[in-house]
Amino acid sequence: MSQLLKDKSTLILGLANRWSIAYAIAQAFRREGAQVTLTYQGERQKDVVEELARDLGASRVLCCDVTQEADLQTLSEMLRGEGEKLDAVVHSIAFANKEDLSRPFYETSRDGFLLAQEVSCYSLVAVARAVAPVMTEGGSIMTLSYLGSQRVMTNYNVMGVAKAALEASMRYLASELGPQNIRVNAISAGPIKTASARGIKDFSKILDHVMETAPLRRNCDTAEVADTAVFLASELGRGITGNIIYVDAGYQVMGI
C-alpha cells in the first residue's frame, strides 16, 4: 500500500496526551510515512511529550510555548537552521479558563476573553509566521475547530468566540500564503471524548444529542479526524485552501 505522506516532514503542535486528536493525527501521519516533530509547552509537559514521541516514533521534540514570542522565534530558527523543508503543520492548540466555560458568556472576564483569543486564535497566526519560511516548496497548515464557532453551543461560551476568530484567521492566512503554495484549512470535528472536552459542562449530553440527531446516528472519533488531516497534508488535498472541513457524522447539516 502506498504511503500518502512518504518522506514528508511534519510538525504537530499541541499534543499533550494519547487520547487527544493531535495524538491520533500523529499516529496517522506516521502510518502514512511522514517524519513527525512534536512540540511541548514547558518543562512540566516535556517528559510526557517525549514519552509519547518515543511511542509514535517521532523524529524529535521541541519546546514551544505559543504565548512566548521568543519560543516561536527559536522554533523558527531551529527549523531554518537545519536546512530542511517543512511540508505540513498541525495547530491543535486551544485554551480557556474553566470558570469562563461554566458561567454565562456575558460574565466572561476581560482577562479570560483575551487569554482564550491569544492561545486559541492568535497562536495560529504566530505559528504560520514562524513556519512559512521553512515551507519552501509549499505545503499544508491546518487547525482544529468546532461547530460552536458558527452556532451557540451551551457552555462553549468564550471558546466558541475564539474558534470563530480562528476560522476567520485561517481564511486570511489562506489568502496571503496561497502565492507561496501554502494551503491553510480547518477541520471542524464533532464532539469527541478528549481530556479537554471534560472541561465543558454537561459534555455527555452533547454526545447523546449528536448521536440521536446526526445523519449517521453516531459520534465521530479521533481516527476519522486524523484521516482527514492526512488528506489535507497529502497531494490529494492540493486544491483545497481556506476551507472548513466538517468531520462530525453530518451533524452540521441538520436544522433541528
KOLFILO-92458 format. One record per residue: residue number from 1; residue in one letter; x, y, z of N, C-alpha, C in turn. Coordinates in pm, whole numbers. Atoms other than C-alpha are relative to their C-alpha. Example, Ala and Ser with C-alpha at 12.3 -4.5 7.8 and 13.67 -1.06 7.14 Angstrom:
2
1 | A | 89 | -119 | 0 | 1230 | -450 | 780 | 90 | 120 | 0
2 | S | -82 | -119 | -6 | 1367 | -106 | 714 | -77 | 109 | 73
//
This chain:
256
1 | M | 84 | -118 | 0 | 0 | 0 | 0 | 88 | 124 | 0
2 | S | -82 | -121 | 7 | 141 | 342 | -95 | -25 | 87 | 122
3 | Q | 9 | -88 | -115 | 209 | 587 | 184 | -21 | 143 | -49
4 | L | 39 | -131 | 51 | 41 | 923 | 124 | 95 | 112 | 43
5 | L | -89 | -106 | -51 | 294 | 1121 | 329 | 146 | -45 | 4
6 | K | -136 | 54 | 0 | 611 | 929 | 248 | 102 | 112 | -19
7 | D | -112 | -95 | 3 | 922 | 1141 | 318 | -42 | 145 | 25
8 | K | 42 | -136 | -32 | 714 | 1445 | 416 | 37 | 33 | 144
9 | S | -38 | -47 | -134 | 831 | 1649 | 714 | -118 | 77 | 59
10 | T | 120 | -60 | -59 | 550 | 1746 | 951 | 28 | 47 | 143
11 | L | -11 | -58 | -135 | 512 | 1950 | 1270 | -138 | 0 | 62
12 | I | 128 | 4 | -71 | 236 | 1892 | 1525 | 16 | 73 | 133
13 | L | -3 | -79 | -122 | 176 | 2150 | 1797 | -125 | -27 | 81
14 | G | 113 | 14 | -89 | -45 | 2083 | 2097 | -30 | -141 | 45
15 | L | 22 | 137 | -45 | -11 | 1709 | 2154 | 37 | -11 | 148
16 | A | -25 | 3 | -145 | -48 | 1660 | 2529 | -25 | -137 | 63
17 | N | 28 | 133 | -55 | -181 | 1305 | 2582 | -46 | -92 | -113
18 | R | 29 | 98 | 105 | -262 | 987 | 2391 | -149 | -11 | -33
19 | W | 143 | 2 | 31 | -639 | 1049 | 2396 | -41 | 120 | -86
20 | S | 30 | -123 | 72 | -615 | 1373 | 2202 | -11 | -23 | -150
21 | I | 7 | 4 | 146 | -697 | 1440 | 1838 | 140 | 12 | -58
22 | A | -137 | -18 | 50 | -337 | 1554 | 1791 | 78 | -130 | 2
23 | Y | -70 | 129 | -7 | -210 | 1212 | 1902 | -45 | -91 | -114
24 | A | 52 | 82 | 110 | -438 | 1038 | 1652 | 55 | 48 | -134
25 | I | -58 | -54 | 124 | -312 | 1271 | 1378 | 146 | -43 | -13
26 | A | -140 | 42 | 4 | 49 | 1193 | 1470 | 10 | -147 | -38
27 | Q | 1 | 142 | 36 | -29 | 819 | 1452 | -27 | -18 | -149
28 | A | 36 | 14 | 141 | -191 | 859 | 1110 | 112 | 51 | -90
29 | F | -112 | -53 | 79 | 96 | 1072 | 980 | 114 | -101 | -7
30 | R | -108 | 100 | -3 | 348 | 809 | 1090 | -40 | -121 | -86
31 | R | 49 | 113 | 80 | 135 | 533 | 934 | 19 | 25 | -148
32 | E | -11 | -35 | 141 | 150 | 719 | 605 | 141 | 42 | -40
33 | G | -140 | -19 | 36 | 529 | 756 | 616 | 61 | 134 | 29
34 | A | -53 | -133 | -29 | 573 | 1110 | 747 | 101 | -2 | 114
35 | Q | -86 | -30 | -113 | 853 | 1232 | 969 | -74 | 102 | 86
36 | V | 82 | -83 | -88 | 691 | 1393 | 1273 | 86 | 67 | 106
37 | T | -59 | -77 | -109 | 820 | 1668 | 1501 | -113 | 46 | 91
38 | L | 99 | -43 | -98 | 625 | 1739 | 1820 | 54 | 117 | 81
39 | T | -42 | -106 | -91 | 630 | 2040 | 2049 | -65 | -20 | 136
40 | Y | 59 | -1 | -134 | 568 | 2077 | 2421 | 4 | 142 | 53
41 | Q | 19 | -138 | -44 | 463 | 2387 | 2613 | 106 | 46 | 98
42 | G | -96 | -38 | -102 | 704 | 2387 | 2907 | 57 | -122 | 67
43 | E | -67 | 112 | -66 | 914 | 2174 | 3139 | -98 | -100 | 59
44 | R | 98 | 90 | -61 | 603 | 2032 | 3304 | -52 | -103 | -99
45 | Q | 51 | 92 | 103 | 494 | 1875 | 2975 | 110 | -79 | -70
46 | K | -111 | 56 | 78 | 838 | 1780 | 2848 | 7 | -152 | 8
47 | D | -16 | 145 | -16 | 863 | 1428 | 2993 | -115 | -77 | -65
48 | V | 117 | 67 | 56 | 508 | 1336 | 2888 | 8 | -5 | -151
49 | V | -4 | -6 | 147 | 551 | 1453 | 2528 | 117 | -81 | -54
50 | E | -114 | 81 | 46 | 894 | 1291 | 2499 | -34 | -149 | 3
51 | E | 42 | 141 | -6 | 742 | 958 | 2609 | -96 | -32 | -115
52 | L | 93 | 20 | 112 | 460 | 997 | 2355 | 76 | -2 | -132
53 | A | -81 | -4 | 122 | 718 | 1082 | 2090 | 70 | -133 | -25
54 | R | -66 | 131 | 14 | 903 | 757 | 2158 | -100 | -105 | -46
55 | D | 104 | 96 | 40 | 579 | 560 | 2129 | -38 | 16 | -146
56 | L | 42 | -29 | 137 | 499 | 729 | 1800 | 112 | -18 | -102
57 | G | -112 | 1 | 92 | 847 | 708 | 1655 | 24 | 137 | -62
58 | A | -20 | -137 | 48 | 859 | 1087 | 1621 | 149 | 30 | -13
59 | S | -140 | -32 | 29 | 1181 | 1237 | 1486 | 64 | 81 | 112
60 | R | -56 | -87 | -103 | 1225 | 1499 | 1758 | -111 | 72 | 75
61 | V | 93 | -75 | -83 | 1059 | 1706 | 2027 | 63 | 136 | 29
62 | L | -51 | -135 | -20 | 1097 | 2083 | 2052 | -89 | 76 | 99
63 | C | 75 | -82 | -94 | 993 | 2332 | 2320 | -62 | 118 | -74
64 | C | 64 | -116 | 61 | 737 | 2591 | 2208 | -127 | 37 | 77
65 | D | 116 | -59 | -65 | 503 | 2794 | 2428 | -49 | 110 | -94
66 | V | 46 | -92 | 105 | 291 | 2978 | 2169 | -35 | 138 | 54
67 | T | 24 | -132 | -56 | 228 | 3265 | 2411 | 130 | 78 | 18
68 | Q | -130 | -64 | -16 | 601 | 3341 | 2416 | 64 | 23 | -137
69 | E | -55 | -31 | 131 | 735 | 3519 | 2108 | 141 | -55 | -15
70 | A | -137 | 52 | 5 | 1088 | 3410 | 2197 | 1 | -148 | -36
71 | D | 9 | 143 | 31 | 984 | 3042 | 2183 | -31 | -21 | -148
72 | L | 36 | 13 | 142 | 826 | 3089 | 1840 | 118 | 37 | -89
73 | Q | -117 | -39 | 77 | 1136 | 3268 | 1715 | 105 | -109 | 2
74 | T | -96 | 109 | -12 | 1356 | 2989 | 1847 | -41 | -119 | -84
75 | L | 51 | 110 | 82 | 1134 | 2727 | 1682 | 30 | 26 | -147
76 | S | -24 | -35 | 140 | 1159 | 2909 | 1350 | 149 | -10 | -35
77 | E | -144 | 3 | 25 | 1537 | 2944 | 1380 | 53 | -142 | -3
78 | M | -45 | 139 | -2 | 1582 | 2577 | 1469 | -40 | -73 | -129
79 | L | 45 | 64 | 123 | 1375 | 2465 | 1171 | 81 | 49 | -120
80 | R | -75 | -56 | 112 | 1557 | 2701 | 934 | 147 | -38 | 7
81 | G | -142 | 27 | -19 | 1897 | 2629 | 1082 | 42 | -138 | -46
82 | E | -32 | 136 | 40 | 1877 | 2262 | 996 | -14 | -20 | -151
83 | G | 3 | 3 | 146 | 1823 | 2346 | 630 | -100 | -95 | -61
84 | E | 99 | 93 | 55 | 1519 | 2127 | 586 | -129 | 72 | -31
85 | K | 130 | -57 | 31 | 1181 | 2199 | 435 | -106 | -66 | 88
86 | L | 113 | 51 | -77 | 854 | 2155 | 620 | -118 | -10 | -94
87 | D | 109 | 24 | 95 | 556 | 2008 | 438 | -140 | 19 | 59
88 | A | 133 | -10 | -61 | 268 | 2011 | 686 | 12 | 38 | 147
89 | V | 3 | -46 | -139 | 182 | 2177 | 1017 | -141 | -18 | 54
90 | V | 129 | 17 | -66 | -98 | 2084 | 1256 | -2 | 87 | 125
91 | H | 20 | -88 | -116 | -215 | 2352 | 1502 | -116 | -56 | 79
92 | S | 103 | 61 | -84 | -403 | 2172 | 1777 | 9 | 60 | 141
93 | I | -22 | -75 | -124 | -393 | 2437 | 2049 | -124 | 83 | 30
94 | A | 114 | -81 | -44 | -684 | 2586 | 2244 | -4 | -1 | 153
95 | F | 12 | -5 | -146 | -744 | 2702 | 2599 | -94 | 112 | 40
96 | A | 81 | -103 | -66 | -999 | 2890 | 2807 | -9 | -37 | 147
97 | N | 14 | 26 | -144 | -1033 | 2926 | 3182 | -129 | -79 | 26
98 | K | 116 | 86 | -28 | -1267 | 2663 | 3323 | -119 | 81 | 48
99 | E | 111 | -79 | -53 | -1472 | 2925 | 3506 | -73 | 77 | -110
100 | D | 64 | -71 | 111 | -1536 | 3106 | 3178 | -81 | -94 | -88
101 | L | 79 | 98 | 74 | -1679 | 2785 | 3032 | -122 | -46 | 81
102 | S | 106 | 51 | -87 | -1909 | 2721 | 3329 | -100 | 107 | 43
103 | R | 94 | -105 | -36 | -2073 | 3061 | 3376 | -55 | 66 | -128
104 | P | 56 | -64 | 120 | -2290 | 3272 | 3139 | 107 | 77 | -78
105 | F | -101 | -64 | 85 | -2097 | 3416 | 2843 | 18 | 147 | 35
106 | Y | -12 | -143 | -28 | -2177 | 3776 | 2938 | 78 | 28 | 129
107 | E | -80 | -17 | -122 | -1992 | 3717 | 3267 | 147 | -36 | -23
108 | T | -140 | 30 | 31 | -1667 | 3627 | 3086 | 88 | 116 | 44
109 | S | -92 | -104 | -44 | -1379 | 3816 | 3241 | 80 | 54 | -119
110 | R | -82 | -57 | 106 | -1172 | 4051 | 3028 | 127 | -82 | -20
111 | D | -124 | 79 | 10 | -856 | 3856 | 3109 | -26 | -137 | -61
112 | G | 33 | 131 | 53 | -1028 | 3526 | 3034 | -29 | 5 | -149
113 | F | 31 | -16 | 142 | -1156 | 3653 | 2698 | 129 | 15 | -80
114 | L | -125 | -25 | 72 | -812 | 3779 | 2594 | 90 | -123 | 0
115 | L | -81 | 121 | -7 | -641 | 3459 | 2712 | -48 | -103 | -102
116 | A | 55 | 96 | 96 | -875 | 3240 | 2505 | 35 | 40 | -143
117 | Q | -34 | -47 | 134 | -812 | 3456 | 2199 | 149 | -18 | -30
118 | E | -144 | 10 | 23 | -435 | 3458 | 2244 | 43 | -144 | -25
119 | V | -44 | 139 | 11 | -393 | 3083 | 2294 | -71 | -73 | -114
120 | S | 79 | 80 | 93 | -672 | 2952 | 2072 | -2 | 55 | -142
121 | C | 10 | -62 | 131 | -663 | 3201 | 1783 | 131 | 63 | -46
122 | Y | -119 | -71 | 47 | -363 | 3431 | 1766 | 118 | -95 | -20
123 | S | -112 | 94 | 12 | -130 | 3135 | 1811 | 10 | -57 | -142
124 | L | -7 | 49 | 139 | -226 | 3014 | 1460 | 74 | 101 | -87
125 | V | -67 | -105 | 77 | -114 | 3347 | 1314 | 150 | -2 | 29
126 | A | -140 | -1 | -40 | 210 | 3337 | 1512 | 75 | -122 | -51
127 | V | -63 | 123 | 49 | 282 | 2976 | 1416 | 20 | 8 | -151
128 | A | -13 | -12 | 146 | 214 | 3045 | 1048 | 118 | 90 | -36
129 | R | -112 | -91 | 25 | 461 | 3334 | 1060 | 133 | -70 | 24
130 | A | -125 | 69 | -35 | 722 | 3109 | 1219 | 37 | -110 | -99
131 | V | -30 | 117 | 84 | 688 | 2813 | 982 | 2 | 30 | -149
132 | A | 9 | -28 | 144 | 616 | 2978 | 646 | 137 | 6 | -69
133 | P | -131 | -4 | 66 | 987 | 3048 | 574 | 62 | -137 | -25
134 | V | -55 | 134 | 15 | 1058 | 2675 | 609 | -81 | -84 | -98
135 | M | 85 | 74 | 94 | 775 | 2566 | 380 | 36 | 45 | -141
136 | T | -59 | -53 | 123 | 993 | 2636 | 78 | -61 | -57 | -127
137 | E | 65 | 60 | 116 | 803 | 2404 | -154 | -152 | -3 | 16
138 | G | 143 | -2 | -31 | 459 | 2495 | -24 | -34 | -106 | 102
139 | G | 41 | 101 | -97 | 256 | 2265 | 193 | -136 | 32 | 60
140 | S | 132 | -9 | -62 | -38 | 2247 | 430 | 11 | 38 | 147
141 | I | 17 | -35 | -141 | -120 | 2423 | 756 | -146 | -26 | 34
142 | M | 139 | 26 | -38 | -430 | 2303 | 937 | -18 | 24 | 149
143 | T | 35 | -22 | -140 | -605 | 2390 | 1261 | -129 | -76 | 30
144 | L | 118 | 75 | -42 | -885 | 2229 | 1460 | -105 | 94 | 58
145 | S | 107 | -87 | -46 | -1220 | 2394 | 1517 | -119 | -85 | 46
146 | Y | 121 | 69 | -47 | -1572 | 2308 | 1632 | -122 | 84 | -40
147 | L | 122 | -65 | 46 | -1930 | 2395 | 1529 | -43 | 115 | 91
148 | G | 30 | -109 | -93 | -1956 | 2619 | 1836 | 52 | 135 | -48
149 | S | -45 | -126 | 60 | -1777 | 2878 | 1623 | -109 | 65 | -84
150 | Q | 105 | -46 | 90 | -2084 | 2908 | 1399 | -136 | 10 | 67
151 | R | 129 | 3 | -68 | -2370 | 2832 | 1635 | 21 | 2 | 150
152 | V | -9 | -2 | -146 | -2442 | 2879 | 2002 | -9 | -142 | 53
153 | M | -3 | 131 | -65 | -2345 | 2563 | 2189 | 8 | 24 | 151
154 | T | 7 | -23 | -144 | -2441 | 2559 | 2555 | 131 | -35 | 69
155 | N | -121 | 14 | -81 | -2140 | 2604 | 2785 | 130 | 9 | -81
156 | Y | -124 | -17 | 77 | -1894 | 2652 | 2496 | 51 | 143 | 10
157 | N | -29 | -138 | -39 | -1907 | 3026 | 2556 | 119 | 65 | -68
158 | V | -113 | -78 | 52 | -1578 | 3213 | 2515 | 83 | -79 | -101
159 | M | -74 | 82 | 96 | -1423 | 2920 | 2330 | -65 | 6 | -138
160 | G | 69 | -13 | 128 | -1688 | 2948 | 2060 | 39 | 127 | -72
161 | V | -41 | -128 | 59 | -1595 | 3311 | 2004 | 144 | -9 | -48
162 | A | -141 | 16 | 41 | -1225 | 3220 | 1993 | 11 | -86 | -126
163 | K | -3 | 86 | 120 | -1293 | 2944 | 1738 | -53 | 75 | -122
164 | A | 49 | -81 | 113 | -1491 | 3190 | 1522 | 113 | 89 | -52
165 | A | -115 | -83 | 40 | -1188 | 3421 | 1522 | 108 | -85 | -65
166 | L | -98 | 92 | 58 | -966 | 3121 | 1450 | -34 | -31 | -146
167 | E | 42 | 33 | 136 | -1169 | 3030 | 1141 | 17 | 120 | -94
168 | A | -21 | -120 | 82 | -1160 | 3390 | 1014 | 149 | 20 | -26
169 | S | -146 | -13 | 18 | -783 | 3399 | 1071 | 50 | -100 | -101
170 | M | -39 | 103 | 96 | -749 | 3075 | 877 | -24 | 48 | -143
171 | R | 32 | -46 | 135 | -918 | 3234 | 575 | 97 | 109 | -46
172 | Y | -94 | -106 | 37 | -695 | 3542 | 580 | 139 | -57 | -26
173 | L | -131 | 64 | 21 | -384 | 3325 | 614 | 1 | -75 | -132
174 | A | 9 | 73 | 127 | -502 | 3110 | 322 | 19 | 95 | -117
175 | S | -11 | -99 | 107 | -533 | 3421 | 108 | 143 | 50 | -15
176 | E | -133 | -61 | 5 | -193 | 3562 | 199 | 112 | -100 | -27
177 | L | -105 | 100 | 19 | 7 | 3237 | 195 | -19 | -81 | -128
178 | G | 28 | 73 | 123 | -155 | 3099 | -119 | 104 | 19 | -109
179 | P | -102 | -19 | 103 | 100 | 3260 | -354 | 128 | -79 | 24
180 | Q | -116 | 84 | -33 | 366 | 3054 | -172 | -35 | -148 | -8
181 | N | 51 | 137 | 10 | 161 | 2740 | -242 | -17 | -66 | 137
182 | I | 30 | 50 | -135 | 87 | 2707 | 130 | -151 | 5 | 19
183 | R | 144 | 10 | -20 | -267 | 2587 | 193 | -31 | 4 | 149
184 | V | 39 | -13 | -141 | -445 | 2673 | 519 | -147 | -37 | 11
185 | N | 137 | 48 | -18 | -759 | 2491 | 632 | -29 | -29 | 146
186 | A | 43 | 40 | -135 | -958 | 2400 | 941 | -81 | -129 | -9
187 | I | 84 | 119 | -15 | -1104 | 2067 | 1044 | -93 | 26 | 118
188 | S | 97 | -19 | -107 | -1423 | 2110 | 1243 | -51 | -137 | 42
189 | A | 34 | 134 | -47 | -1454 | 1791 | 1442 | -126 | 4 | 86
190 | G | 113 | 13 | -89 | -1769 | 1676 | 1611 | 49 | -21 | 143
191 | P | -41 | 21 | -139 | -1769 | 1633 | 1990 | 62 | -139 | 19
192 | I | -74 | 124 | -24 | -1517 | 1367 | 2097 | 45 | -1 | 145
193 | K | -44 | 11 | -139 | -1429 | 1238 | 2442 | 152 | 15 | 10
194 | T | -142 | -28 | -22 | -1090 | 1404 | 2489 | 15 | 61 | 138
195 | A | -25 | -57 | -132 | -926 | 1534 | 2804 | -50 | 144 | 8
196 | S | 43 | -140 | -1 | -1000 | 1894 | 2706 | -152 | 12 | 1
197 | A | 146 | -5 | 4 | -1367 | 1814 | 2642 | -61 | -13 | 139
198 | R | 53 | 16 | -136 | -1406 | 1726 | 3008 | -23 | 134 | 68
199 | G | 17 | -132 | -60 | -1381 | 2097 | 3085 | -132 | 65 | -38
200 | I | 129 | -55 | 42 | -1717 | 2158 | 2913 | -112 | -64 | 80
201 | K | 107 | 49 | -86 | -2014 | 2125 | 3146 | -103 | -78 | -81
202 | D | 104 | 85 | 62 | -2267 | 1850 | 3055 | 42 | -50 | -138
203 | F | -50 | 43 | 131 | -2048 | 1729 | 2768 | -65 | -130 | -45
204 | S | 62 | 128 | 37 | -2205 | 1382 | 2779 | -136 | 20 | -65
205 | K | 130 | -29 | 61 | -2542 | 1536 | 2692 | 17 | 42 | -146
206 | I | -27 | -41 | 139 | -2388 | 1689 | 2378 | 25 | -124 | -85
207 | L | -28 | 124 | 72 | -2257 | 1346 | 2275 | -130 | -76 | -30
208 | D | 127 | 71 | 18 | -2601 | 1192 | 2327 | -86 | 68 | -107
209 | H | 83 | -74 | 96 | -2774 | 1465 | 2127 | 50 | -20 | -143
210 | V | -56 | 19 | 134 | -2536 | 1431 | 1831 | -31 | -141 | -49
211 | M | 26 | 139 | 40 | -2580 | 1054 | 1828 | -145 | -18 | -44
212 | E | 142 | 11 | 34 | -2957 | 1095 | 1813 | -37 | 78 | -126
213 | T | 41 | -95 | 103 | -2957 | 1374 | 1554 | 80 | -9 | -130
214 | A | -86 | 2 | 118 | -2662 | 1333 | 1314 | -48 | -102 | -102
215 | P | 44 | 94 | 104 | -2741 | 1165 | 979 | 56 | -140 | 17
216 | L | -59 | 133 | -18 | -2502 | 879 | 1059 | -39 | -64 | 132
217 | R | 48 | 49 | -129 | -2665 | 839 | 1402 | 114 | -52 | 89
218 | R | -112 | 34 | -87 | -2331 | 825 | 1579 | 90 | 122 | 15
219 | N | -103 | -103 | -13 | -2046 | 1042 | 1700 | 121 | -39 | -84
220 | C | -123 | 30 | 73 | -1720 | 1070 | 1512 | 109 | -39 | 99
221 | D | -109 | 34 | -89 | -1387 | 952 | 1650 | 130 | 65 | -48
222 | T | -126 | -68 | 30 | -1028 | 1074 | 1653 | 64 | -53 | -127
223 | A | -61 | 58 | 120 | -921 | 834 | 1377 | -57 | 62 | -127
224 | E | 62 | -61 | 117 | -1170 | 989 | 1134 | 54 | 142 | -23
225 | V | -59 | -134 | 11 | -1037 | 1337 | 1208 | 144 | -11 | -50
226 | A | -140 | 20 | 39 | -681 | 1208 | 1170 | 12 | -33 | -148
227 | D | -6 | 34 | 143 | -752 | 1058 | 827 | -29 | 123 | -87
228 | T | 25 | -125 | 72 | -892 | 1394 | 716 | 125 | 88 | 0
229 | A | -125 | -76 | -7 | -570 | 1558 | 834 | 103 | -56 | -98
230 | V | -90 | 62 | 99 | -372 | 1307 | 624 | -36 | 47 | -140
231 | F | 46 | -47 | 131 | -582 | 1401 | 322 | 46 | 143 | -27
232 | L | -37 | -141 | 19 | -518 | 1773 | 373 | 151 | 18 | -11
233 | A | -146 | -10 | 4 | -144 | 1716 | 426 | 58 | -60 | -126
234 | S | -51 | 73 | 117 | -111 | 1498 | 117 | -30 | 76 | -130
235 | E | 26 | -58 | 132 | -116 | 1577 | -254 | -147 | -12 | -38
236 | L | 142 | 14 | 29 | -479 | 1462 | -257 | -77 | 127 | 33
237 | G | 67 | -123 | -41 | -573 | 1790 | -89 | 59 | 125 | -62
238 | R | -77 | -111 | 55 | -362 | 2011 | -314 | -84 | 116 | -51
239 | G | 84 | -107 | 52 | -658 | 2212 | -445 | -90 | 63 | 104
240 | I | 91 | -48 | -105 | -818 | 2290 | -110 | 73 | 96 | 93
241 | T | -54 | -95 | -97 | -744 | 2602 | 93 | -110 | 97 | 42
242 | G | 97 | -94 | -52 | -937 | 2846 | 307 | -133 | -62 | 38
243 | N | 124 | 71 | -24 | -1197 | 2583 | 389 | -10 | -59 | 141
244 | I | 29 | 74 | -123 | -1358 | 2428 | 695 | -58 | -134 | -42
245 | I | 49 | 133 | 32 | -1399 | 2053 | 658 | -61 | -60 | 126
246 | Y | 72 | 54 | -116 | -1659 | 1905 | 892 | 14 | -151 | 6
247 | V | -8 | 144 | -27 | -1593 | 1563 | 1039 | -83 | -24 | 125
248 | D | 91 | 3 | -115 | -1898 | 1524 | 1259 | -123 | -88 | -24
249 | A | 110 | 92 | 32 | -2113 | 1242 | 1118 | -117 | 72 | -65
250 | G | 102 | -76 | 70 | -2307 | 1509 | 927 | -84 | 91 | 86
251 | Y | 85 | -75 | -92 | -2445 | 1688 | 1233 | -24 | 143 | -45
252 | Q | 9 | -142 | 32 | -2376 | 2037 | 1093 | -106 | 32 | -105
253 | V | 101 | -28 | 104 | -2632 | 1996 | 810 | -142 | 2 | 57
254 | M | 134 | 14 | -56 | -2925 | 1939 | 1045 | -53 | 133 | 53
255 | G | 63 | -123 | -48 | -3168 | 2221 | 1121 | -63 | -15 | 136
256 | I | 62 | 26 | -130 | -3318 | 2058 | 1429 | 88 | -93 | 81
//
